[in-house]
Every structure is written in structure tokens, then in C-alpha cells.
Amino acid sequence: MSVENDKNQEKNRLFYENLYKDYPVSNIIHWVNDLDVFLKASLTTEASWFALYQGDLQNRLKGKKVLEMGCGNCVNASIMAALGAEVYANDIASSSGEIIKKVNEKITFKYPIKFIQGDFLENKLSSGMFDYVIGKAFLHHLRIPEERLFLKETARLLKDDGEARFFEPAVNNRILDEIRWHIPIKGRPSKFNRKAFKKWREIDPHPERSFSSRHFKKAGEEFFGEVKIMPVGTLERFSKFMSWGKKREKFKSWALNNEKKIPFFINKNLTRSQLIIYKNARAEKLGID
């Protein structure tokens, strides 16, 4: 891997080691023990969960082998294990492994979560092993040359009828994107504040790269015969201007359910995030007969 890719991985490792070193595992235990309530709330009001679990995924996971790339706080890995999946969770940060260790100690899953620490490209897993490869806000942490290697490896690991699902930010409108950078949010200053914004950029673990739907479509088509991209968040994004509470949650649920009524070309242009589904790995691109 190139020096720049190595630097990017190390920057991400240090950032997330610190972010998750004191993550409250009690939250995960509570959500798993109250799984139906958690799913009802998350799958209807949270864009990432709403998107990633499209197509009734929660009822398709039982008994399936699933690899999660960049498991982070391990909430999704734990929920999938609670739904009966045999979960392998990968992250470059060892703090994620500590979370999984504690979760496995507290919860009796049919299949205890297996943690794979370190560089995903050195996983040593068997080809055609997984029904699903999942990434919840993961690919955008990679530089594009690095992403290409990860997608190739994803295709290798999937079964013939396997499926990769990624929830990622979407930037299909540069004007909207530029406006976004100028609106301050918690943890990120406005671009108008040049000094503070520059300092934030230096520690932000996300490389500057394309997040467009066109990019993810083209990137996927190299290794997969089927690519589907679903815009998510065109209307839901306005919830950020609302105060926390039941009205906000009700609006988010309404927005996520009604976005699909917007013509696709408009929805795609205005969306803030996307579900990316890759199927039918191209064996000829993987050196597989």
C-alpha cells in the first residue's frame, strides 16, 4: 500500500482508538435487550439504519455469515448478532475489539461476534465466505486507490449470491456541499472561520475525495455485475434545524418515507446520503476461474 494510504489508515486508527476507548457498552446491552423497541425507532427515524436495513434486511440475517467493515462502536455488529447472524467485525482500532469482548461477555449470542483487528486487506479469510459484507459509513474514510482494493477484496469474500451494502454520504451537488461547509455543527466549525476550519481539517479522519453516486457506481461496476444506489436524506436533512424531541422524530420518519416519492434525478441531486448495494462479483476481475 502507498505511503499516503498508510498515513490515512494511521490517522483513522488514532482518531477512532481515542473516540471509542470509553464507549458505554451498557448502551449496547440495553438496546440488544430491548431489540424490538430499538429497531422500531432506528429503522424509521435514523437515516443510516433506515437505509442499511432496506428490503427487510433484519429478517434476512438469521443464520447468515456477515462481515462488517469498520465496525466502530460495534452497535450494528451487536444488533446483527442479536438478529441471529454470524458476525465477523473488522476495525483498525483495537478499542472496537475491547467493546466486542465486553459485549460477548454480557450477551449470549447464538454466534459470538468474532473481531478481526487491523488492515482489512490482510484479513486471511477464505474466498466466498460471506452472505453479506456491510459497511456503515465506512468507504468514505478511504482514499480512492485504497477503496478500489477494499472493493476487490469485498468481491472475493462474498458468496456467489452474496451482497455488499454500504451506507455513505452523498455529494451530487457542489453548491449544496459548499453551503454545508459554511454551516457550523457540533464538532465542526464553519468554513467562514478559516483558522478553526483549517485546524479541524487537520485532525478530521476523512480524506478529501469524491462521494458522488456516480463515483460509487463506477467503482462498483469494476468488480460487480449489479449496482444499485438509493438516495437517502433529501428531506430528512432538514431535521438538523429542529430541536430534539418527538416532533423532530416524527418529521424524520415522515421525511424518510416520503423521499421515495421525489423523482429520482431530483432526489439523487439533493440527497445527503445513499445506500449502495453491490451484487454478482465479477470472477474475471478477481483472477478466479
Protein Blocks (a to p, Z undefined) as FASTA:
>chain_A
ZZklmmmmmmmmmmmmmmmmmgcfklmmmmmmmmmmmmmmmmmmgmklmmmmgghlmmmm
gopacddehklnommmmmmmmnopacddddfbfklmmmmmmmmmmpccfbacdddedjfk
lnopaehkbfbdcdehkllmpcfklmmmmmmmmmmmpcfkbccdddddddfbfklmmmmm
mpccehiacfklmmlmmmmmmmpcbdcddfbfklmmmmmmmmpcbdcdddehjlmmmmmm
pccdjklmmmmmmmmmmmmmpcfklmmmmpcbdcdddehiafklnopZZ
